[in-house]
């Protein structure tokens, strides 16, 4: 199941979320303005993918089962940027199982530690 969900992420989730993140977040980092048409198309694709994730997460705590795995871990970067930097938590709030999953995986101590090291001016590790 882990391999299956890694494939879903690579072939469906990333192609849907990446353009939105590039145009909503990364473009601004480089002083550019993102293309709202690309964002709209990207988020429409992502909505469909998120519905599939919601259905899976109604059955299991994590994507590949009731254990945290690389399948979950691989979703952290782009999802973090979309929710925290682009402010699009609305896509997740309306899907309660998806939101619970995101809250769980994004609050893991190792992820928070990574954020504090990668972006020390924004994040801090409360355990340090």
PyMOL commands that set and color helices and strands:
alter all, ss='L'
color gray80, all
select helices_A, chain A and resi 2-29+36-57+70-73+76-85+90-93+96-106+109-118
alter helices_A, ss='H'
color red, helices_A
deselect
rebuild
show_as cartoon
